[in-house]
Amino acid sequence: MQRTRGRLGAGGTVAARWRHGGGTVAARWRGGGTVAGWRRSWLVDRPPRAGYRAAHLDMAKKIVSVATLVDQLRATAGAPITSGRILDVLGSVRLDEKSLKRYLDHTDSHYSRHLIHRDDHFDIMALCWMPGQGTPVHTHNGQLGWAFTVRGALDCVEYRWKGCDRPENQDVSGLDCTAGGMQVNLEPLSTLTATPDGPINTVTKRVTIHSLAVPPDCDEPVVSFHVYSLPFDSCVVFDVARGSCHRKPLRFDSAPSGYDVPLRA
């Protein structure tokens, strides 16, 4: 196995890309077709390339359906929900891709958010990404979060807030900040590259600001699985170049029937 790219972050955090056999972590994607048709079929029905997955495959993990994983997560709500408890649940299983099929829909115009389950304790969703897509730098309304990829890779860059001209906007109940500040100073901390059966990206009370993006050398559609506690419908988004921030409503591209959640028009 040969490392093809590496990055050293704050505190010794290492994010690396590996070549194994005839493939790489950022496996090449070939073919054509429509977003709704061929690409969806490729994500769910095409067998993964041996070289891409073999570098990360953990045979000790039990393969579970998305319904089973949702039930396991819901069962943790009887006690305080901590970052470590949810990491233990997510880190002990491998998600069956085929069980996600009805939640997946890629689009060329934006990464898409597809709700799987919401209750008083959790938002659980699948996100679909095309090459080149990513998020702005953003917060998580002071909540906890966990994310891993089912297919492809995501670069997760973490930041620390170091100050702005309106720090008093954080003194608000029910939100992390009302936003609207200027002269925002963010310090990049580290980069983690999430891959199938690889590291799980976490959002904590101490590190709550990050951005997600498909790595430049990943030419395939990406699917990621996200869990948040508690649920939230807005976050603070940063314009790093201008040093400003604003509060942004969050919308889903799809949701199962029966959920009263904001949907993209």
DANORBEL-V742921 format. One record per backbone hydrogen bond with DSSP energy under -0.5 kcal/mol. NH is the residue of the N-H (numbers start at 1). CO is the residue of the C=O. If there is no record, write none. Layout:
nh=[NH NH]
co=[CO CO]
This chain:
nh=[2 4 5 7 9 9 10 12 13 15 17 19 20 23 25 27 39 40 41 42 43 44 45 46 46 53 54 55 56 57 59 61 62 64 69 70 71 72 73 74 75 76 77 78 79 82 86 87 88 89 90 91 92 92 93 94 96 97 99 100 101 103 104 104 112 114 115 115 116 117 119 123 124 125 126 127 128 129 133 135 137 138 139 143 144 145 146 147 148 150 151 154 155 156 156 157 157 158 158 159 160 162 163 165 169 170 171 172 175 178 180 184 185 186 187 188 189 190 192 194 194 196 198 201 201 203 204 208 209 210 211 213 214 218 219 219 222 223 224 225 226 227 228 229 235 237 238 239 240 243 244 245 246 248 250 252 253 254 259 260 261 264]
co=[19 17 17 15 7 13 189 9 10 7 5 2 23 20 18 25 34 35 37 38 39 40 41 41 42 49 50 51 53 53 57 58 92 94 65 66 67 68 69 70 71 73 74 75 76 80 82 83 84 85 86 87 88 89 90 62 64 95 96 97 98 100 100 101 128 126 113 254 124 124 122 228 117 226 114 224 112 222 130 212 238 210 236 140 229 203 227 201 225 223 223 194 213 154 192 155 211 156 190 209 187 185 185 182 166 167 168 170 172 169 245 243 163 184 160 186 158 158 156 154 192 152 195 147 199 145 207 206 159 138 157 155 133 215 27 217 129 151 127 148 125 146 123 144 248 246 137 244 238 239 239 181 237 235 233 262 113 113 256 258 259 252]
